[in-house]
Amino acid sequence: MAQYGVEFLPSNLTVTGGKTEGPAQLIAQRLNEWARQGWELDQIAQIAVTQPPGCLTGLFGQKPVTIDFNCLVFKTKS
């Protein structure tokens, strides 16, 4: 039976001026670390999390805020 693990990527990963080296290196580092432990990448998923407004801000009409998180999903056979 397969087991799954999930790691969320930092939300501040950005590509500026077409330079993808920073995010690419971070993702490769995380993939290699999991691989050394016997896991393989299953998918890259995006999860939307909706945060309701707080008490006071809700009273003033603030709407819920949705934030998209990217995560790496790994699997291993155990």
Residue pairs with C-beta under 8 A, 6 or more apart in sequence:
1 77
1 78
2 75
2 76
2 77
2 78
3 75
3 76
3 77
3 78
4 42
4 73
4 74
4 75
5 34
5 39
5 73
5 74
5 75
5 76
6 71
6 72
6 73
6 74
7 30
7 34
7 71
7 72
7 74
8 69
8 70
8 71
9 26
9 27
9 30
9 69
9 70
9 71
9 72
10 26
11 67
11 69
13 22
13 23
13 26
13 70
14 23
15 23
27 72
30 72
31 41
31 72
34 40
34 41
34 72
34 74
38 76
39 74
39 75
39 76
40 74
40 75
40 76
41 72
41 73
41 74
42 73
42 74
42 75
43 73
44 70
44 71
44 72
44 73
45 70
45 71
45 73
46 68
46 69
46 70
46 71
47 68
47 69
47 71
48 66
48 67
48 68
48 69
49 66
49 67
49 68
49 69
50 64
50 65
50 66
50 67
51 64
51 65
51 66
51 67
52 58
52 64
53 62
53 63
53 64
53 65
54 62
